[in-house]
Amino acid sequence: MPEVTSEKHYEEKFEFPLWKLIKQRAEEKDISYLAASEKVLPEYLKTIRYRDEEFENAEIQKRAKELAELTERD
């Protein structure tokens, strides 16, 4: 019998947020992905939270909680 994986995270389709923005801009303006990335990237970089320890710790705790919930089900 084949192994069936029914975990929520396994079935989720994932796309990087930056890639979504690039594709969206390229389609809106009918330009290449390269041209779209050159327009999107400067604004996107302003949203990245480098060295924000409070944010990083909150994200780590959130992921730890998700992993704990997944192991509880097993």
VMD Tcl script that draws the C-alpha trace (Angstrom):
set ca {
  {0.00 0.00 0.00}
  {1.50 3.38 -0.97}
  {2.26 5.84 1.78}
  {-0.27 8.67 1.90}
  {0.82 11.98 3.36}
  {-2.09 14.08 4.53}
  {-0.18 16.71 6.45}
  {-1.45 20.21 5.82}
  {2.03 21.61 5.15}
  {2.85 18.91 2.64}
  {-0.20 19.74 0.55}
  {0.17 23.52 0.60}
  {1.36 25.14 -2.60}
  {4.22 27.49 -1.80}
  {5.55 30.44 -3.77}
  {8.08 32.94 -2.53}
  {6.45 36.36 -1.86}
  {9.06 38.18 -3.94}
  {8.46 35.87 -6.89}
  {4.69 36.50 -6.63}
  {5.30 40.25 -6.76}
  {7.63 39.95 -9.74}
  {5.19 37.79 -11.69}
  {2.28 40.07 -10.85}
  {4.15 43.22 -11.95}
  {5.36 41.51 -15.15}
  {1.81 40.52 -16.06}
  {0.34 43.91 -15.16}
  {2.88 45.89 -17.19}
  {3.45 43.23 -19.88}
  {7.20 43.28 -19.25}
  {9.85 40.62 -18.69}
  {10.49 39.09 -15.27}
  {13.90 40.78 -15.25}
  {12.40 44.23 -15.89}
  {9.71 43.58 -13.28}
  {12.28 42.48 -10.70}
  {14.25 45.68 -11.24}
  {11.12 47.67 -10.40}
  {9.88 45.50 -7.51}
  {13.12 44.71 -5.70}
  {13.96 48.17 -4.27}
  {10.54 48.45 -2.58}
  {10.58 44.82 -1.44}
  {13.97 45.26 0.25}
  {12.48 47.97 2.46}
  {10.08 45.38 3.94}
  {12.76 42.87 4.99}
  {13.40 42.91 8.70}
  {17.14 42.41 9.09}
  {18.45 42.28 12.64}
  {14.98 42.72 14.17}
  {15.45 40.34 17.11}
  {11.93 40.78 18.45}
  {10.42 39.81 15.09}
  {12.86 36.90 14.63}
  {12.13 35.51 18.09}
  {8.38 35.76 17.51}
  {8.73 33.87 14.22}
  {10.90 31.20 15.84}
  {8.35 30.72 18.61}
  {5.51 30.56 16.08}
  {7.31 27.86 14.09}
  {8.19 25.91 17.23}
  {4.51 25.92 18.17}
  {3.54 24.66 14.68}
  {6.09 21.84 14.93}
  {4.88 20.92 18.43}
  {1.31 20.71 17.13}
  {2.44 18.46 14.27}
  {4.28 16.08 16.61}
  {1.30 15.93 18.99}
  {-0.83 14.47 16.19}
  {1.60 11.59 15.57}
}
mol new
graphics top color blue
foreach p $ca { graphics top sphere $p radius 0.5 }
foreach p [lrange $ca 0 end-1] q [lrange $ca 1 end] { graphics top cylinder $p $q radius 0.2 }
display resetview
